[in-house]
Amino acid sequence: MFQRLLQSLLPELLRVEMEGDDCSFPQDSSDDHSQRGSVASSATLSRAQDVLVYLCGDSAVHLSVEGLGSVTVQELGRSVREALHIPESAQDAFAFWLCSPLLDLQLKVKHQPYKLCRQWQDLLYRFTEASEEDISQDEPCLQYRRNVFYHKSKEFQIDDEGVLKLLYEEARSNILTGRYPCDPEHWMGLGALSLAIDEGTGLESQQLTSIIREKKLSSFLPAHVTMGSGGLLSTLRGKSSRQAGLEQNLLGEYRKISASAGNPPEPTQLLHQYLNTCHTLPYYGCAFFLGEIDKPGQGILQRGKRKAVNVGICLDGVYVMDVKEKHVLLGLRFSELSWDHSYPEEEGDSHILWLEFDGEEDGTPVNKLLKIYSKQAELMSGFIEFCVELKSASEGGAAAETDGEVSLSQQPAGQEGSNKNGRGGRRGMLHRQSSVVCSRVHSLNTISYVDNGKEIKRLKPKRAASFFTRQPSAATYSAVQVTESLEQG
């Protein structure tokens, strides 16, 4: 019972993480009157209870915890680090998360998980679109995984094999599920590295083929790759030949790794190689939120339709990704955007995260506005604000060097100086690319505005929207200011 109990523990909002200890959390009106099924008496909680803390992959840490009702994340963290032999130098790399198919949240060290568990359903009602039945059946698990506020540049300094393995398992899960979109040369290389890490190098082709078929390609390559696309008949007809082709390509990449690695390779060599490849993805280490955006209009029948997106936010920027197509729609560093969120004004309206960035309309520089519909808009806005504050506080050190790097999704080769062009120090335009990592601004349904020096003119149909002052103080991005002419259209 109590193993299941701690799986139902709950953090305060990510917004509390961002804004400090003075923020209140929605109170559970039933605290004094009802006992939800997993709540035990104080006498029971004072005794030692078995607790499972899950890791990415198939493993878990089994703890015996006394005083479960008042134990903090900080105390649990000490026990888990001791059990996993995590060195002090890497203790900030991980945090406790509450994860379920409906919502993922990161805990603060001061939280008392058991005392927060009863608010899980309240948060699901507030921050998800899930049905009442789904909410009643949802049961999160307590996970020990990567800290979203741990910058990926620090991972280069980690040499402990156990720590690297934990980071590898989480990155691998995100690659296989398509949460980290990547191009064929990346996911094939990463699949071969997984094969080498799990099974060792130097295996014969027959052995490898047997292992791949026993574990299935989906253990090494993203699910959307192994399943293919198209209708059922085309999938069935092409499955055999596609699987054979993927197997051969995977074997070829594996042989390259075996030839270049030592025999046997150093224990951490392949783990570092896998993580270093993932570090080239600008959204590595992001926290992810669910949302929807408007589809571009394609006639009367297509109006009003939306597409599901994942919104990844990390210390470097914001990334909007197509859930179905597994590619990036928009990637922006914090210096390239302004943002805000709005609450529903009427019943049936949506919570909205607004992202404003530079663009172009028929050769004219414009400000583009993207609407992301999500009940998690407030969480996303607060999370962006906190990441901006952290990044600003760390400028001048290693983070400043990272901030100067060129992101694959923002600046193609040969455009190094483009951020100096245009009015007011505007950054270079986002260019259309074939890579899944690069932005696809052309496929977004945005609202466009232009500032001609005298007034702001709307280039798209009139919408009730405003421009935002919430942006980094040192931004090179030029935000449009609200004027009378804008509001009157």
Secondary structure, 3 states (H helix, E strand, C coil): CHHHHHCCCCCCCHHHHHHCCCCCCCCCCCCCCCCCCCCCCHHHHHCCEEEEEECCCCCEEEEEECCCCCCCHHHHHHHHHHHHCCCHHHHHHEEEEEECCCCEEECCCCCCHHHHHHHHHHHHHHHCCCCHHHHHHCCCEEEEEECCCCCHHHHHHCCCHHHHHHHHHHHHHHHHCCCCCCCHHHHHHHHHHHHHHHHCCCCCHHHHHHHHHHHCHHHCCCHHHHHCCCCHHHHHHHHHHHHHHHHHHHHHHHHHHHHHCCCCCCCCHHHHHHHHHHHCCCCCCCEEEEEEEECCCCCHHHCCCEEEEEEEECCCEEEEEECCCCEEEEEEEHHHCEEEEECCCCCCCCCEEEEEEEEEECCEEEEEEEEEECCCHHHHHHHHHHHHHHHHHHCCCHHHHHHCCCCCCCCCCCCCCHHHCCHHHCCCCCCCCCCCCCCCHHHCCCEEEEECCCCEEECCCCCCCCCCCCCCCCCCCCCCCCCHHHHHC
